[in-house]
Amino acid sequence: MAGKSNAPIALALAAFASATFAFPLWYCYAPSKPMWTQDESLSVAAVRRGAFMNSGSRDVGLDRGKPA
């Protein structure tokens, strides 16, 4: 075991690290349809919510009005 080389393990780790760091770049520049565009118009509820979708939400945690 003393004469065994670690070159295959080092090569595998380098390949894995390269793939891991390259994936976000590939994902950003891959040609695909953007998720935020759509052909149909917004629904009435979506227009009503607008920018206030998640602003000021107070329904997080336990309900103080009802006993648990």
Residue pairs with C-beta under 8 A, 6 or more apart in sequence:
62 68
